[in-house]
């Protein structure tokens, strides 16, 4: 692992831990968690927002103003709004994606949840995602925090990863294995 990657992870974890402690102190962990999830979703879905955060040409004050507008529009808690303003002023918004990931992992770990990743070829409804999450929770005898990704490149099937356990029923993987076997024959 490169030293830059280690620095990024370490810095992001420090920011996430600080936010977690502030949220815990004021009993607003659930509200901050909800805000961080919606901010993470915005980063994924809105390339303009993501580009603005990463752009060195946008001033710290402009970034802070955009962050505050988003926080107000989405009714983020005061703690989260102030935290995001601090990160913007410190010119560390390029860490935001990693900070969100670290924060959500901290929350899950402290709730005793397992983190699961679900990738499907077909777009799953909220009900389908919830059913899969409930079934997996029963199988693993623990509550689960499910991250869902729709990937049409899988052709068909699902990939589920919970910790080191991975279940891959995708046609894409089966075709790759078949190709590998044919090349080795």
N, C-alpha and C positions, 0 to 999 in steps of 0.2 A: 504494500500500500504506500502511495507516495506521501511525502510529508505535507503537501498541500491538501490532500484529501483528509489526512488525519487532523490537520488544523481546522478545516471546514467542519468536520464532524464534531470536534471538541468544542469549537466556538458555538456551533448551533446547539449543541447539548447544553452548554452553559446558559445561553439565552433561554432555551426551553425550560430548564430547571428553575431559573429565576421567575419566569412567568408562572410555572406550576406552583411554586411556593407562594407567590403573591395571590394567586387564585385560591389556593387552599386557605391561606390566612383570612381572606375575606369571604370564604364559603361560596365562591362563584365558579368552581371548577367546571360544572356542567354548562354554564352559560359561556364561559371562555372556550370550552371544548367545541361547542356548537359553532361559535364564531370562527375558530381556527379551521374547522371542517369546511365551512362555507368559503373561507378565504382560500383554502387549498383547492377547492373546486373552481373558484374564479381563476386561479393561476393556470389551471389545466384548460379551462374552456375559453378564456379570453387572452388571445395572443398579444393584443395591444397592451393590456395591463402587465403581462409578463415582460414584454419588451421594454415598457416604461421603467419597470423595476430594475432591469438589468442594464439600462442605458446609462453610460457615463455622462451623456450630454444633458440629461435632465437634472436640475439642481435638487439638492437635499430638501429645500423648502417646498418645491413643486411636488416632489414625491410625498412629503409629509401631508400636504394639502389634499392630494388625491387619496391617500390612505385615510385621512380624517373624513373625507366625503363618503368613502365606502363604509367606514365604521358607523357614521351617522345614518346612512341609508339602510344599513343592515341591522341597526340597533344593537351594535356590539356593546359589551360591558365597558364601563369606564376604564377598568384595569387593562383590558385588551387594547382599547383605543390609545391610551397613554403609552402602553408598551410598544405598539406599532409606531407611534410618533417618535419614541426614543430610538427605536431601531432605524427609522428613516433619517433622523438627525445625525446618528452615528454613522450614517452611510453604509449600513449593513443589510439593506433590503435584499441584496443578491443572495443572502443566506436564508431568505424567508421560507422557501420550499423545505429546506432541511430543518429549520426551526419548527415548522408545522409538524413535520414527520416525527421529530424527536419529542415534541410536546404530546402528540397523540399517543405515541408509544409509552411515554411516562404515565399518562392517564390510564391507559389500558392495563399496564403492569400493576399499577396501584389499585385498580379495581379487581385484579385477579383474573383478567380476561386473557384469552389466547388471541393472537393476531393471526388472521387467516386471509389469504388472497384467493379470489375467485376470478378466473378469466374464462369467458365463454364466447363461442362463435356467434351465437344468437343473442340479440339484445334481450335481457331478462327484465321482467317487470319487478316492481318493488315487492310484490307478493311472492314471486318466485325466489327472489333473493332472500327474503325473510324465511321461506320454507327451508331452503338449503342451509341457511344459518342455524335455524332451530334443529334440523336433523344432525348437523355437525356438532352442535352444542351437546346434544344427547349422546352422540357417539364418543365424544372426547370428555364427557362429564365435566364440562366447564363452560362458562359463558364465553362467547366468541365475538371479536370485533372483526367484521368482514369488510375487506376492501374489494370492490367489484370493478372489473375492467372488461369492456366489450372489445373483442378483437376478431373482426371478420376473417382475418388471414388464417385462423385456425381451421377453416373449412367447416368442421363440425366437431362437437364435443366440448369438454370442459377441462380446465386445469385448476386443481385446488391445491394450495400449499398452506400447511399449518406447521409452523416451526420447520423441522427437518423432514416432515412427512409430505410427500408430493404424490398426487394422484393425477395422472395425465391420460385422458381418454380422447385427446384430440386426433383428428384424422391427419393433420399436418405432421405430428410426431410419428404416427404410424407409417406414413409415407416416407419420412426421412429414414426410419429404421429399415424399411423395405429396400430403399435405395442403397443404403450402406451394405446390407446383406448381399444385394445383387452385385455391387462393386467388389466385394471381398470374395465372391464365388468364382 
